[in-house]
Amino acid sequence: MADAVEQLQEMLGRNCRVQKVQPAVFASDAEVNIVIVTVACPDGGTHTVKAYREEAQRLREFIRTLKT
């Protein structure tokens, strides 16, 4: 199973868009234990990518780079 960053990169490569990130990426730099990303794809499908602990931190950093 691919890690959360790889899953999100693959979906973005298929022209999917990040719809929602919980907790919000810019809300706090506090350490989080879980990040949930909801992704909407052109085919009408909605997918969820979840990351825990260290992987959650890497996913948040990846999403920050997308927004800037």
Secondary structure, 3 states (H helix, E strand, C coil): CCCHHHHHHHHHHCCCEEEEEECCCCCCCCCCCEEEEEEECCCCCEEEEEEEHHHHHHHHHHHHHHHC
